Structures are given as C-alpha cells and as structure tokens.
C-alpha cells in the first residue's frame, strides 16, 4: 500500500474511534469538529461555525 493509502487508513480509523467516543448528540458534535478543522481562522461563535462548509446542518440545529 502506498504512503497516502496508509495515511488515509489511519485518518479513517481515528475518525471512527473519535465518533465512538461521543455519546450524546454524536452526529452534531462530529460535524462541529469537522467544521472547526475546516475553517480558515478562529471561530468566535457557534452560529459562525455552523456556516462553515464542513458543517452540513443549519444554525437552527445548534
């Protein structure tokens, strides 16, 4: 397997294990985490974060 394939496998396993650690509202928390990691700068509010491309739910879900 190529190094890129290895890295994607590690990332995939990490995401699955992280998701399994979330108990209450796992889907929302997981998407918020993705949104935080995909923003270009500091996040000031949850509403601002909900507008990030990585967060698929609207701000009303917060």
CHARMM-style PDB file with segment names, atoms N, HN, CA, C and O in Angstrom:
ATOM      1  N   UNK     1       0.847  -1.181   0.000  1.00  0.00      PROA
ATOM      2  CA  UNK     1       0.000   0.000   0.000  1.00  0.00      PROA
ATOM      3  C   UNK     1       0.888   1.239   0.000  1.00  0.00      PROA
ATOM      4  O   UNK     1       1.946   1.244   0.631  1.00  0.00      PROA
ATOM      5  N   UNK     2       0.476   2.269  -0.688  1.00  0.00      PROA
ATOM      6  HN  UNK     2      -0.383   2.266  -1.201  1.00  0.00      PROA
ATOM      7  CA  UNK     2       1.282   3.489  -0.780  1.00  0.00      PROA
ATOM      8  C   UNK     2       1.160   4.305   0.499  1.00  0.00      PROA
ATOM      9  O   UNK     2       0.210   4.118   1.258  1.00  0.00      PROA
ATOM     10  N   UNK     3       2.105   5.207   0.750  1.00  0.00      PROA
ATOM     11  HN  UNK     3       2.877   5.359   0.133  1.00  0.00      PROA
ATOM     12  CA  UNK     3       2.053   6.020   1.968  1.00  0.00      PROA
ATOM     13  C   UNK     3       0.762   6.826   2.095  1.00  0.00      PROA
ATOM     14  O   UNK     3       0.262   7.014   3.204  1.00  0.00      PROA
ATOM     15  N   UNK     4       0.214   7.306   0.969  1.00  0.00      PROA
ATOM     16  HN  UNK     4       0.620   7.152   0.068  1.00  0.00      PROA
ATOM     17  CA  UNK     4      -1.035   8.060   1.028  1.00  0.00      PROA
ATOM     18  C   UNK     4      -2.176   7.159   1.480  1.00  0.00      PROA
ATOM     19  O   UNK     4      -3.024   7.573   2.270  1.00  0.00      PROA
ATOM     20  N   UNK     5      -2.196   5.945   0.984  1.00  0.00      PROA
ATOM     21  HN  UNK     5      -1.507   5.609   0.342  1.00  0.00      PROA
ATOM     22  CA  UNK     5      -3.213   4.985   1.409  1.00  0.00      PROA
ATOM     23  C   UNK     5      -3.104   4.664   2.884  1.00  0.00      PROA
ATOM     24  O   UNK     5      -4.119   4.531   3.567  1.00  0.00      PROA
ATOM     25  N   UNK     6      -1.882   4.538   3.386  1.00  0.00      PROA
ATOM     26  HN  UNK     6      -1.057   4.646   2.831  1.00  0.00      PROA
ATOM     27  CA  UNK     6      -1.661   4.301   4.813  1.00  0.00      PROA
ATOM     28  C   UNK     6      -2.183   5.473   5.638  1.00  0.00      PROA
ATOM     29  O   UNK     6      -2.850   5.277   6.654  1.00  0.00      PROA
ATOM     30  N   UNK     7      -1.881   6.675   5.201  1.00  0.00      PROA
ATOM     31  HN  UNK     7      -1.340   6.835   4.375  1.00  0.00      PROA
ATOM     32  CA  UNK     7      -2.319   7.872   5.928  1.00  0.00      PROA
ATOM     33  C   UNK     7      -3.841   7.975   5.947  1.00  0.00      PROA
ATOM     34  O   UNK     7      -4.427   8.332   6.968  1.00  0.00      PROA
ATOM     35  N   UNK     8      -4.477   7.667   4.829  1.00  0.00      PROA
ATOM     36  HN  UNK     8      -4.001   7.377   3.999  1.00  0.00      PROA
ATOM     37  CA  UNK     8      -5.938   7.716   4.785  1.00  0.00      PROA
ATOM     38  C   UNK     8      -6.558   6.650   5.683  1.00  0.00      PROA
ATOM     39  O   UNK     8      -7.601   6.877   6.296  1.00  0.00      PROA
ATOM     40  N   UNK     9      -5.920   5.497   5.756  1.00  0.00      PROA
ATOM     41  HN  UNK     9      -5.072   5.312   5.258  1.00  0.00      PROA
ATOM     42  CA  UNK     9      -6.401   4.451   6.648  1.00  0.00      PROA
ATOM     43  C   UNK     9      -6.308   4.860   8.109  1.00  0.00      PROA
ATOM     44  O   UNK     9      -7.233   4.620   8.885  1.00  0.00      PROA
ATOM     45  N   UNK    10      -5.205   5.472   8.481  1.00  0.00      PROA
ATOM     46  HN  UNK    10      -4.454   5.667   7.850  1.00  0.00      PROA
ATOM     47  CA  UNK    10      -5.021   5.952   9.856  1.00  0.00      PROA
ATOM     48  C   UNK    10      -6.054   7.029  10.175  1.00  0.00      PROA
ATOM     49  O   UNK    10      -6.662   7.011  11.245  1.00  0.00      PROA
ATOM     50  N   UNK    11      -6.253   7.963   9.252  1.00  0.00      PROA
ATOM     51  HN  UNK    11      -5.759   7.978   8.382  1.00  0.00      PROA
ATOM     52  CA  UNK    11      -7.231   9.033   9.461  1.00  0.00      PROA
ATOM     53  C   UNK    11      -8.640   8.458   9.586  1.00  0.00      PROA
ATOM     54  O   UNK    11      -9.417   8.893  10.436  1.00  0.00      PROA
ATOM     55  N   UNK    12      -8.962   7.500   8.758  1.00  0.00      PROA
ATOM     56  HN  UNK    12      -8.331   7.147   8.068  1.00  0.00      PROA
ATOM     57  CA  UNK    12     -10.278   6.873   8.806  1.00  0.00      PROA
ATOM     58  C   UNK    12     -10.513   6.177  10.136  1.00  0.00      PROA
ATOM     59  O   UNK    12     -11.584   6.314  10.728  1.00  0.00      PROA
ATOM     60  N   UNK    13      -9.530   5.436  10.609  1.00  0.00      PROA
ATOM     61  HN  UNK    13      -8.660   5.325  10.128  1.00  0.00      PROA
ATOM     62  CA  UNK    13      -9.656   4.764  11.904  1.00  0.00      PROA
ATOM     63  C   UNK    13      -9.791   5.773  13.032  1.00  0.00      PROA
ATOM     64  O   UNK    13     -10.587   5.572  13.949  1.00  0.00      PROA
ATOM     65  N   UNK    14      -9.017   6.863  12.976  1.00  0.00      PROA
ATOM     66  HN  UNK    14      -8.370   7.025  12.230  1.00  0.00      PROA
ATOM     67  CA  UNK    14      -9.103   7.897  14.007  1.00  0.00      PROA
ATOM     68  C   UNK    14     -10.511   8.492  14.050  1.00  0.00      PROA
ATOM     69  O   UNK    14     -11.085   8.672  15.124  1.00  0.00      PROA
ATOM     70  N   UNK    15     -11.064   8.796  12.864  1.00  0.00      PROA
ATOM     71  HN  UNK    15     -10.598   8.649  11.992  1.00  0.00      PROA
ATOM     72  CA  UNK    15     -12.408   9.386  12.812  1.00  0.00      PROA
ATOM     73  C   UNK    15     -13.459   8.437  13.393  1.00  0.00      PROA
ATOM     74  O   UNK    15     -14.359   8.875  14.110  1.00  0.00      PROA
ATOM     75  N   UNK    16     -13.352   7.157  13.091  1.00  0.00      PROA
ATOM     76  HN  UNK    16     -12.621   6.802  12.508  1.00  0.00      PROA
ATOM     77  CA  UNK    16     -14.304   6.178  13.621  1.00  0.00      PROA
ATOM     78  C   UNK    16     -14.179   6.090  15.136  1.00  0.00      PROA
ATOM     79  O   UNK    16     -15.187   6.095  15.842  1.00  0.00      PROA
ATOM     80  N   UNK    17     -12.952   6.010  15.642  1.00  0.00      PROA
ATOM     81  HN  UNK    17     -12.133   6.006  15.068  1.00  0.00      PROA
ATOM     82  CA  UNK    17     -12.747   5.915  17.086  1.00  0.00      PROA
ATOM     83  C   UNK    17     -13.187   7.182  17.805  1.00  0.00      PROA
ATOM     84  O   UNK    17     -13.744   7.110  18.901  1.00  0.00      PROA
ATOM     85  N   UNK    18     -12.943   8.343  17.198  1.00  0.00      PROA
ATOM     86  HN  UNK    18     -12.491   8.402  16.308  1.00  0.00      PROA
ATOM     87  CA  UNK    18     -13.384   9.607  17.794  1.00  0.00      PROA
ATOM     88  C   UNK    18     -14.904   9.652  17.859  1.00  0.00      PROA
ATOM     89  O   UNK    18     -15.470  10.043  18.880  1.00  0.00      PROA
ATOM     90  N   UNK    19     -15.567   9.256  16.783  1.00  0.00      PROA
ATOM     91  HN  UNK    19     -15.108   8.938  15.953  1.00  0.00      PROA
ATOM     92  CA  UNK    19     -17.027   9.248  16.743  1.00  0.00      PROA
ATOM     93  C   UNK    19     -17.586   8.332  17.824  1.00  0.00      PROA
ATOM     94  O   UNK    19     -18.585   8.663  18.462  1.00  0.00      PROA
ATOM     95  N   UNK    20     -16.952   7.191  18.034  1.00  0.00      PROA
ATOM     96  HN  UNK    20     -16.140   6.922  17.516  1.00  0.00      PROA
ATOM     97  CA  UNK    20     -17.419   6.247  19.044  1.00  0.00      PROA
ATOM     98  C   UNK    20     -17.251   6.781  20.462  1.00  0.00      PROA
ATOM     99  O   UNK    20     -17.915   6.297  21.379  1.00  0.00      PROA
ATOM    100  N   UNK    21     -16.383   7.764  20.664  1.00  0.00      PROA
ATOM    101  HN  UNK    21     -15.844   8.157  19.920  1.00  0.00      PROA
ATOM    102  CA  UNK    21     -16.189   8.367  21.981  1.00  0.00      PROA
ATOM    103  C   UNK    21     -17.293   9.368  22.322  1.00  0.00      PROA
ATOM    104  O   UNK    21     -17.477   9.717  23.489  1.00  0.00      PROA
ATOM    105  N   UNK    22     -18.017   9.823  21.321  1.00  0.00      PROA
ATOM    106  HN  UNK    22     -17.867   9.540  20.373  1.00  0.00      PROA
ATOM    107  CA  UNK    22     -19.075  10.805  21.530  1.00  0.00      PROA
ATOM    108  C   UNK    22     -20.370  10.065  21.853  1.00  0.00      PROA
ATOM    109  O   UNK    22     -20.795   9.188  21.101  1.00  0.00      PROA
ATOM    110  N   UNK    23     -20.989  10.421  22.967  1.00  0.00      PROA
ATOM    111  HN  UNK    23     -20.643  11.134  23.578  1.00  0.00      PROA
ATOM    112  CA  UNK    23     -22.196   9.715  23.378  1.00  0.00      PROA
ATOM    113  C   UNK    23     -23.452  10.511  23.053  1.00  0.00      PROA
ATOM    114  O   UNK    23     -24.290  10.052  22.276  1.00  0.00      PROA
ATOM    115  N   UNK    24     -23.590  11.664  23.620  1.00  0.00      PROA
ATOM    116  HN  UNK    24     -22.909  12.037  24.251  1.00  0.00      PROA
ATOM    117  CA  UNK    24     -24.784  12.475  23.390  1.00  0.00      PROA
ATOM    118  C   UNK    24     -24.595  13.337  22.145  1.00  0.00      PROA
ATOM    119  O   UNK    24     -23.594  14.043  22.019  1.00  0.00      PROA
ATOM    120  N   UNK    25     -25.536  13.280  21.250  1.00  0.00      PROA
ATOM    121  HN  UNK    25     -26.349  12.707  21.353  1.00  0.00      PROA
ATOM    122  CA  UNK    25     -25.547  14.097  20.025  1.00  0.00      PROA
ATOM    123  C   UNK    25     -24.254  13.924  19.214  1.00  0.00      PROA
ATOM    124  O   UNK    25     -23.637  14.902  18.792  1.00  0.00      PROA
ATOM    125  N   UNK    26     -23.869  12.692  19.012  1.00  0.00      PROA
ATOM    126  HN  UNK    26     -24.370  11.898  19.354  1.00  0.00      PROA
ATOM    127  CA  UNK    26     -22.605  12.381  18.339  1.00  0.00      PROA
ATOM    128  C   UNK    26     -22.533  12.976  16.935  1.00  0.00      PROA
ATOM    129  O   UNK    26     -21.492  13.502  16.541  1.00  0.00      PROA
ATOM    130  N   UNK    27     -23.626  12.900  16.177  1.00  0.00      PROA
ATOM    131  HN  UNK    27     -24.472  12.472  16.497  1.00  0.00      PROA
ATOM    132  CA  UNK    27     -23.602  13.416  14.803  1.00  0.00      PROA
ATOM    133  C   UNK    27     -23.301  14.907  14.771  1.00  0.00      PROA
ATOM    134  O   UNK    27     -22.475  15.361  13.979  1.00  0.00      PROA
ATOM    135  N   UNK    28     -23.966  15.662  15.626  1.00  0.00      PROA
ATOM    136  HN  UNK    28     -24.637  15.293  16.269  1.00  0.00      PROA
ATOM    137  CA  UNK    28     -23.785  17.113  15.651  1.00  0.00      PROA
ATOM    138  C   UNK    28     -22.377  17.465  16.111  1.00  0.00      PROA
ATOM    139  O   UNK    28     -21.723  18.311  15.502  1.00  0.00      PROA
ATOM    140  N   UNK    29     -21.906  16.834  17.166  1.00  0.00      PROA
ATOM    141  HN  UNK    29     -22.437  16.147  17.661  1.00  0.00      PROA
ATOM    142  CA  UNK    29     -20.563  17.122  17.673  1.00  0.00      PROA
ATOM    143  C   UNK    29     -19.490  16.748  16.661  1.00  0.00      PROA
ATOM    144  O   UNK    29     -18.487  17.450  16.529  1.00  0.00      PROA
ATOM    145  N   UNK    30     -19.694  15.648  15.948  1.00  0.00      PROA
ATOM    146  HN  UNK    30     -20.508  15.077  16.055  1.00  0.00      PROA
ATOM    147  CA  UNK    30     -18.733  15.234  14.941  1.00  0.00      PROA
ATOM    148  C   UNK    30     -18.685  16.250  13.802  1.00  0.00      PROA
ATOM    149  O   UNK    30     -17.604  16.596  13.327  1.00  0.00      PROA
ATOM    150  N   UNK    31     -19.842  16.727  13.364  1.00  0.00      PROA
ATOM    151  HN  UNK    31     -20.721  16.446  13.750  1.00  0.00      PROA
ATOM    152  CA  UNK    31     -19.880  17.731  12.298  1.00  0.00      PROA
ATOM    153  C   UNK    31     -19.296  19.063  12.760  1.00  0.00      PROA
ATOM    154  O   UNK    31     -18.634  19.748  11.980  1.00  0.00      PROA
ATOM    155  N   UNK    32     -19.528  19.437  14.010  1.00  0.00      PROA
ATOM    156  HN  UNK    32     -20.065  18.880  14.644  1.00  0.00      PROA
ATOM    157  CA  UNK    32     -18.916  20.658  14.538  1.00  0.00      PROA
ATOM    158  C   UNK    32     -17.396  20.536  14.555  1.00  0.00      PROA
ATOM    159  O   UNK    32     -16.690  21.501  14.262  1.00  0.00      PROA
ATOM    160  N   UNK    33     -16.896  19.357  14.896  1.00  0.00      PROA
ATOM    161  HN  UNK    33     -17.470  18.573  15.134  1.00  0.00      PROA
ATOM    162  CA  UNK    33     -15.452  19.133  14.886  1.00  0.00      PROA
ATOM    163  C   UNK    33     -14.897  19.276  13.469  1.00  0.00      PROA
ATOM    164  O   UNK    33     -13.861  19.909  13.266  1.00  0.00      PROA
ATOM    165  N   UNK    34     -15.582  18.693  12.500  1.00  0.00      PROA
ATOM    166  HN  UNK    34     -16.424  18.179  12.665  1.00  0.00      PROA
ATOM    167  CA  UNK    34     -15.165  18.849  11.103  1.00  0.00      PROA
ATOM    168  C   UNK    34     -15.153  20.312  10.697  1.00  0.00      PROA
ATOM    169  O   UNK    34     -14.224  20.771  10.032  1.00  0.00      PROA
ATOM    170  N   UNK    35     -16.190  21.048  11.100  1.00  0.00      PROA
ATOM    171  HN  UNK    35     -16.944  20.676  11.641  1.00  0.00      PROA
ATOM    172  CA  UNK    35     -16.274  22.461  10.740  1.00  0.00      PROA
ATOM    173  C   UNK    35     -15.136  23.264  11.363  1.00  0.00      PROA
ATOM    174  O   UNK    35     -14.566  24.139  10.711  1.00  0.00      PROA
ATOM    175  N   UNK    36     -14.802  22.973  12.618  1.00  0.00      PROA
ATOM    176  HN  UNK    36     -15.265  22.262  13.148  1.00  0.00      PROA
ATOM    177  CA  UNK    36     -13.686  23.666  13.275  1.00  0.00      PROA
ATOM    178  C   UNK    36     -12.385  23.412  12.522  1.00  0.00      PROA
ATOM    179  O   UNK    36     -11.586  24.327  12.322  1.00  0.00      PROA
ATOM    180  N   UNK    37     -12.181  22.183  12.112  1.00  0.00      PROA
ATOM    181  HN  UNK    37     -12.830  21.439  12.274  1.00  0.00      PROA
ATOM    182  CA  UNK    37     -10.944  21.834  11.415  1.00  0.00      PROA
ATOM    183  C   UNK    37     -10.880  22.396   9.997  1.00  0.00      PROA
ATOM    184  O   UNK    37      -9.794  22.518   9.431  1.00  0.00      PROA
ATOM    185  N   UNK    38     -12.022  22.735   9.424  1.00  0.00      PROA
ATOM    186  HN  UNK    38     -12.904  22.635   9.884  1.00  0.00      PROA
ATOM    187  CA  UNK    38     -12.057  23.221   8.037  1.00  0.00      PROA
ATOM    188  C   UNK    38     -12.115  24.737   7.913  1.00  0.00      PROA
ATOM    189  O   UNK    38     -12.036  25.259   6.801  1.00  0.00      PROA
ATOM    190  N   UNK    39     -12.249  25.456   9.017  1.00  0.00      PROA
ATOM    191  HN  UNK    39     -12.313  25.032   9.921  1.00  0.00      PROA
ATOM    192  CA  UNK    39     -12.313  26.909   8.936  1.00  0.00      PROA
ATOM    193  C   UNK    39     -10.920  27.490   8.735  1.00  0.00      PROA
ATOM    194  O   UNK    39      -9.912  26.879   9.092  1.00  0.00      PROA
ATOM    195  N   UNK    40     -10.891  28.689   8.151  1.00  0.00      PROA
ATOM    196  HN  UNK    40     -11.709  29.185   7.861  1.00  0.00      PROA
ATOM    197  CA  UNK    40      -9.610  29.338   7.848  1.00  0.00      PROA
ATOM    198  C   UNK    40      -9.052  30.166   8.994  1.00  0.00      PROA
ATOM    199  O   UNK    40      -7.883  30.549   8.960  1.00  0.00      PROA
ATOM    200  N   UNK    41      -9.848  30.447   9.990  1.00  0.00      PROA
ATOM    201  HN  UNK    41     -10.798  30.136  10.018  1.00  0.00      PROA
ATOM    202  CA  UNK    41      -9.367  31.286  11.082  1.00  0.00      PROA
ATOM    203  C   UNK    41     -10.042  30.911  12.381  1.00  0.00      PROA
ATOM    204  O   UNK    41     -10.684  29.866  12.482  1.00  0.00      PROA
ATOM    205  N   UNK    42      -9.896  31.763  13.367  1.00  0.00      PROA
ATOM    206  HN  UNK    42      -9.374  32.612  13.285  1.00  0.00      PROA
ATOM    207  CA  UNK    42     -10.510  31.475  14.665  1.00  0.00      PROA
ATOM    208  C   UNK    42     -12.034  31.512  14.570  1.00  0.00      PROA
ATOM    209  O   UNK    42     -12.603  32.268  13.782  1.00  0.00      PROA
ATOM    210  N   UNK    43     -12.673  30.696  15.374  1.00  0.00      PROA
ATOM    211  HN  UNK    43     -12.211  30.082  16.014  1.00  0.00      PROA
ATOM    212  CA  UNK    43     -14.131  30.643  15.433  1.00  0.00      PROA
ATOM    213  C   UNK    43     -14.570  31.433  16.651  1.00  0.00      PROA
ATOM    214  O   UNK    43     -14.125  31.174  17.769  1.00  0.00      PROA
ATOM    215  N   UNK    44     -15.453  32.403  16.421  1.00  0.00      PROA
ATOM    216  HN  UNK    44     -15.814  32.613  15.513  1.00  0.00      PROA
ATOM    217  CA  UNK    44     -15.894  33.267  17.520  1.00  0.00      PROA
ATOM    218  C   UNK    44     -17.233  32.837  18.109  1.00  0.00      PROA
ATOM    219  O   UNK    44     -17.454  32.986  19.311  1.00  0.00      PROA
ATOM    220  N   UNK    45     -18.131  32.302  17.275  1.00  0.00      PROA
ATOM    221  HN  UNK    45     -17.951  32.181  16.298  1.00  0.00      PROA
ATOM    222  CA  UNK    45     -19.448  31.887  17.749  1.00  0.00      PROA
ATOM    223  C   UNK    45     -19.840  30.568  17.099  1.00  0.00      PROA
ATOM    224  O   UNK    45     -19.315  30.199  16.049  1.00  0.00      PROA
ATOM    225  N   UNK    46     -20.769  29.864  17.737  1.00  0.00      PROA
ATOM    226  HN  UNK    46     -21.196  30.164  18.591  1.00  0.00      PROA
ATOM    227  CA  UNK    46     -21.258  28.620  17.165  1.00  0.00      PROA
ATOM    228  C   UNK    46     -22.054  28.869  15.893  1.00  0.00      PROA
ATOM    229  O   UNK    46     -22.029  28.053  14.971  1.00  0.00      PROA
ATOM    230  N   UNK    47     -22.764  30.000  15.840  1.00  0.00      PROA
ATOM    231  HN  UNK    47     -22.784  30.663  16.588  1.00  0.00      PROA
ATOM    232  CA  UNK    47     -23.525  30.321  14.631  1.00  0.00      PROA
ATOM    233  C   UNK    47     -22.577  30.528  13.453  1.00  0.00      PROA
ATOM    234  O   UNK    47     -22.837  30.047  12.350  1.00  0.00      PROA
ATOM    235  N   UNK    48     -21.481  31.243  13.686  1.00  0.00      PROA
ATOM    236  HN  UNK    48     -21.269  31.634  14.582  1.00  0.00      PROA
ATOM    237  CA  UNK    48     -20.470  31.433  12.640  1.00  0.00      PROA
ATOM    238  C   UNK    48     -19.910  30.081  12.199  1.00  0.00      PROA
ATOM    239  O   UNK    48     -19.688  29.850  11.011  1.00  0.00      PROA
ATOM    240  N   UNK    49     -19.689  29.211  13.147  1.00  0.00      PROA
ATOM    241  HN  UNK    49     -19.869  29.399  14.113  1.00  0.00      PROA
ATOM    242  CA  UNK    49     -19.166  27.885  12.836  1.00  0.00      PROA
ATOM    243  C   UNK    49     -20.172  27.076  12.022  1.00  0.00      PROA
ATOM    244  O   UNK    49     -19.790  26.310  11.138  1.00  0.00      PROA
ATOM    245  N   UNK    50     -21.446  27.250  12.321  1.00  0.00      PROA
ATOM    246  HN  UNK    50     -21.756  27.873  13.039  1.00  0.00      PROA
ATOM    247  CA  UNK    50     -22.466  26.483  11.595  1.00  0.00      PROA
ATOM    248  C   UNK    50     -22.549  26.895  10.132  1.00  0.00      PROA
ATOM    249  O   UNK    50     -23.118  26.161   9.324  1.00  0.00      PROA
ATOM    250  N   UNK    51     -22.004  28.036   9.775  1.00  0.00      PROA
ATOM    251  HN  UNK    51     -21.542  28.632  10.432  1.00  0.00      PROA
ATOM    252  CA  UNK    51     -21.996  28.483   8.388  1.00  0.00      PROA
ATOM    253  C   UNK    51     -20.794  27.952   7.613  1.00  0.00      PROA
ATOM    254  O   UNK    51     -20.716  28.140   6.399  1.00  0.00      PROA
ATOM    255  N   UNK    52     -19.871  27.304   8.282  1.00  0.00      PROA
ATOM    256  HN  UNK    52     -19.935  27.152   9.269  1.00  0.00      PROA
ATOM    257  CA  UNK    52     -18.690  26.740   7.613  1.00  0.00      PROA
ATOM    258  C   UNK    52     -19.098  25.591   6.709  1.00  0.00      PROA
ATOM    259  O   UNK    52     -20.084  24.902   6.972  1.00  0.00      PROA
ATOM    260  N   UNK    53     -18.344  25.391   5.652  1.00  0.00      PROA
ATOM    261  HN  UNK    53     -17.543  25.951   5.438  1.00  0.00      PROA
ATOM    262  CA  UNK    53     -18.674  24.348   4.668  1.00  0.00      PROA
ATOM    263  C   UNK    53     -18.692  22.952   5.282  1.00  0.00      PROA
ATOM    264  O   UNK    53     -19.456  22.095   4.837  1.00  0.00      PROA
ATOM    265  N   UNK    54     -17.871  22.711   6.287  1.00  0.00      PROA
ATOM    266  HN  UNK    54     -17.250  23.406   6.649  1.00  0.00      PROA
ATOM    267  CA  UNK    54     -17.803  21.390   6.908  1.00  0.00      PROA
ATOM    268  C   UNK    54     -18.999  21.045   7.769  1.00  0.00      PROA
ATOM    269  O   UNK    54     -19.193  19.884   8.130  1.00  0.00      PROA
ATOM    270  N   UNK    55     -19.798  22.038   8.099  1.00  0.00      PROA
ATOM    271  HN  UNK    55     -19.640  22.981   7.805  1.00  0.00      PROA
ATOM    272  CA  UNK    55     -20.977  21.815   8.947  1.00  0.00      PROA
ATOM    273  C   UNK    55     -22.203  21.783   8.053  1.00  0.00      PROA
ATOM    274  O   UNK    55     -22.605  22.807   7.500  1.00  0.00      PROA
ATOM    275  N   UNK    56     -22.786  20.621   7.913  1.00  0.00      PROA
ATOM    276  HN  UNK    56     -22.459  19.789   8.361  1.00  0.00      PROA
ATOM    277  CA  UNK    56     -23.899  20.454   6.970  1.00  0.00      PROA
ATOM    278  C   UNK    56     -25.235  20.853   7.540  1.00  0.00      PROA
ATOM    279  O   UNK    56     -26.181  21.061   6.779  1.00  0.00      PROA
ATOM    280  N   UNK    57     -25.352  20.968   8.826  1.00  0.00      PROA
ATOM    281  HN  UNK    57     -24.584  20.800   9.444  1.00  0.00      PROA
ATOM    282  CA  UNK    57     -26.626  21.337   9.438  1.00  0.00      PROA
ATOM    283  C   UNK    57     -26.731  22.856   9.527  1.00  0.00      PROA
ATOM    284  O   UNK    57     -25.714  23.548   9.571  1.00  0.00      PROA
ATOM    285  N   UNK    58     -27.918  23.357   9.552  1.00  0.00      PROA
ATOM    286  HN  UNK    58     -28.744  22.794   9.516  1.00  0.00      PROA
ATOM    287  CA  UNK    58     -28.116  24.805   9.673  1.00  0.00      PROA
ATOM    288  C   UNK    58     -27.875  25.268  11.099  1.00  0.00      PROA
ATOM    289  O   UNK    58     -27.701  24.450  12.002  1.00  0.00      PROA
ATOM    290  N   UNK    59     -27.863  26.578  11.304  1.00  0.00      PROA
ATOM    291  HN  UNK    59     -28.004  27.244  10.571  1.00  0.00      PROA
ATOM    292  CA  UNK    59     -27.607  27.096  12.647  1.00  0.00      PROA
ATOM    293  C   UNK    59     -28.739  26.754  13.616  1.00  0.00      PROA
ATOM    294  O   UNK    59     -28.536  26.781  14.830  1.00  0.00      PROA
ATOM    295  N   UNK    60     -29.918  26.435  13.104  1.00  0.00      PROA
ATOM    296  HN  UNK    60     -30.083  26.413  12.118  1.00  0.00      PROA
ATOM    297  CA  UNK    60     -31.009  26.072  13.997  1.00  0.00      PROA
ATOM    298  C   UNK    60     -30.755  24.739  14.706  1.00  0.00      PROA
ATOM    299  O   UNK    60     -31.381  24.451  15.726  1.00  0.00      PROA
ATOM    300  N   UNK    61     -29.838  23.925  14.168  1.00  0.00      PROA
ATOM    301  HN  UNK    61     -29.330  24.160  13.339  1.00  0.00      PROA
ATOM    302  CA  UNK    61     -29.510  22.646  14.810  1.00  0.00      PROA
ATOM    303  C   UNK    61     -28.692  22.842  16.072  1.00  0.00      PROA
ATOM    304  O   UNK    61     -28.602  21.933  16.897  1.00  0.00      PROA
ATOM    305  N   UNK    62     -28.094  24.017  16.236  1.00  0.00      PROA
ATOM    306  HN  UNK    62     -28.168  24.755  15.566  1.00  0.00      PROA
ATOM    307  CA  UNK    62     -27.289  24.263  17.424  1.00  0.00      PROA
ATOM    308  C   UNK    62     -28.181  24.506  18.599  1.00  0.00      PROA
ATOM    309  OT1 UNK    62     -27.694  24.735  19.706  1.00  0.00      PROA
TER     310      UNK     62
END
